[in-house]
Amino acid sequence: MELAGLRCVVTGGAGFLGATLAAALAARGARVTAIDAMLPGTGANRANLDGVDATLIEADLATADLAPLLAGAGAIFHLAAHTSHMGSQADPRRDLAQNADATLRLILAARAAAPAAPVVHASTRQLYGRPRALPVAEDHPVDPPDANAVSKWAAEQYWMLEHKVNRRHVVALRLTNCYGPRLRIADARQTFLGLWIRRVLEGGTFAVWGGEQMRDLAFGEDVAQAFIAALDAPPGVYNLGGAPAVTLGELAAILVRANGGRGSFRVETFPEDRAKIDIGSYIADDRAFRAATGWSPSVALEEGLARTLAWFRPRLAAYV
Amino acid sequence: MELAGLRCVVTGGAGFLGATLAAALAARGARVTAIDAMLPGTGANRANLDGVDATLIEADLATADLAPLLAGAGAIFHLAAHTSHMGSQADPRRDLAQNADATLRLILAARAAAPAAPVVHASTRQLYGRPRALPVAEDHPVDPPDANAVSKWAAEQYWMLEHKVNRRHVVALRLTNCYGPRLRIADARQTFLGLWIRRVLEGGTFAVWGGEQMRDLAFGEDVAQAFIAALDAPPGVYNLGGAPAVTLGELAAILVRANGGRGSFRVETFPEDRAKIDIGSYIADDRAFRAATGWSPSVALEEGLARTLAWFRPRLAAYV
C-alpha cells in the first residue's frame, strides 16, 4: 500500500509500539495522527514522539467523540489498550472497558467516518494461555490465563467481525513480547523487560522470576514494519514472533552483555499471585504472516538490546 | 448436591430457562431467589413464575448492588443475558455491557458475598460459529459469527477464570437451541421457534428460512435438570445438546403435527442480514457432560412441542 501522503491514525500513538509505528509511518511519508489518552501507568509518554512528524491528539477512546478524529483516515492502526495482566485481575471491569468497549466505540466511529480504511489491530499471544505445545500457531486453542486475555480477545474478534460481516480489510497481529526504544521502563507494568532495562541502565540489580521460561522477543522497529506490511496481507488473524527464543536466564545474561557487562541479576522464585496467571514458555509460529507478507525480523536480540540501551541512556530522565 | 433448604440464586430468573430452572429447584426443596431486570424485549415475564415457590427480585446486574442479593447463596445459576444475535450486531456495546460487564459485576459481588458457592453459567453454542464438522465437541474452535457470541464467550471465560485462579466450582454449559413452556413467543427475538409456536397457536402461517439447517433442540425442563446436575460435575465447559437433530423443515412439520395438524408454514430464502451471521447446521457432541453427570434428555421432540403448545394455549394472552 502506498503510504506517501496517506492519512494514518494510530491509537495508543504515544505508547511504545504506537509511537514506534508512528515514526515508521512518518518516515515513509504518511501523514500520521497519533491518538492517545495519555493515561498514567500506561506506556504513553510525550517523549516517545520527540522528533517524530506526527500530530498527537489527546483523546480517550472510552469517552471522546471519535468520528471526527477518523474522518479521512486511509488506514487505522489500533494499538491503544490496557495491557497489564495483574492489573486486569485486580480491576477486570476497567480492563474490559478500555479494551473491548473502547474498541467497539472505535469500530462504530470508523463505520461512520472511515468505512473503507484498512485496519491493523494489535492483539496478543496472551490469549493462548499456557501453550500446549511449542511453537504456537494460530489454531492453538484460546485459553485466557487472565482477564486481560479475555478483553483483548474480544477486541480482536470485534474487529474480525468487521471483516466477516462488513467486509472491511482487517488484520490482527497476535504479538509476542516486544521491546525496544520507547518501551515503558519505569516499572514492570508493560513488561518485565522494561524494569530489567531500567535497572541495568541505573547500574543496579534486577530479579529474574523463574528463568527457564522461553520468549521470542520482537524488536519494536521490526514490529512497526510488520504493522505496515499487514496492510497488504490477506485479512485475518496472524501470530507475530521475533528473534529465536531464549530462556529468561539467557535473556538476562544477553542484556548485561549488551550493556557492556555492567549490571547484575538474581534468579528468584515466581511470586504466587503471578504464578497463577503465568503462561510458561511461548514461541510463536508466525510462518503464515511471513509467507503472506515476506516480513521477517531484521534486528538480532543482542543488537536490539544494545540499540535499546543506547537510545534510553541519554533520555533516561524522561522514562523513569 | 443436596438442594433441600439450599439458597439458590437464579439470574434471569423470570426468563424462559431461568424460571424453568427456578421451578425445578423449588420442586427439589431449594429456597429460590430469582433476580431479573425485567427488561422489555427479553424473555422476562412475571407469568413465568406463576405458581413457582420463588422470590423474584427486580434488579439489573448492570447497576444494582449485588452483594446483598448473593449473601448466603449456596449455589448461583447465571442465566441473565442479552441473547439477540441481530440485536448484538445493531448495538454491540449494549450487548457487551449486559453480558460481559454485568457478569463481571456479578463475579465481583459473588467473591465478596458468596465466595464458596458453586456456579453454573449458561453459555451458548453460538460462540462456535458455523461448525467445521458435526457434531461439535468442546474443542471445536471458537469463531464468533456475531457480537453476541463475543460477549457471551467473554462472560463464560470470566467465570472460568474464577475457577482457574480463585478455585471456585464453576461449570459452564454451552446450550443448543432450547424450547419449552415459558419461551418468549411474542416474536423471534429469543428464537425463531418462539414465533413459530405463536403462529400455530394463533392458527396462522409461519415462515421457515432456508429449512435445511439442522438443530438438536433441548426441552427446557431437561435443560433445568442439566443445570442442577452440573453442580456435581467436574468444573469446566461442557456442551449441552438435546433431542436427535432434525432439519428446520422437519421441525416445522413436527410442530404442526404436535398441534393436531393445525397450522401451516412456507419456506423462504434467508434474509440477507441474517444470512451474514447464520451458523448453518448445529449438532452438539455433549458426551462429556452426559458421562460426567449421567444426565440425558428425557422428553422427545414431538412430545416436548405438544407439551409446550398445551402449556401456552390457556396462557396465550400473557405471552403475545
Interface residues (C-beta under 8 A of the other chain):
Chain A: Q89 P92 R93 L96 A97 A100 D101 L104 R105 I107 L108 D139 P141 V142 P144 P145 D146 A147 V150 S151 W153 A154 Q157 Y158 M160 L161 K164 V165 K276 I277
Chain B: Q89 P92 R93 L96 A97 A100 D101 L104 R105 I107 L108 D139 P141 V142 P144 P145 D146 A147 V150 S151 W153 A154 Q157 Y158 M160 L161 K164 V165 K276 I277
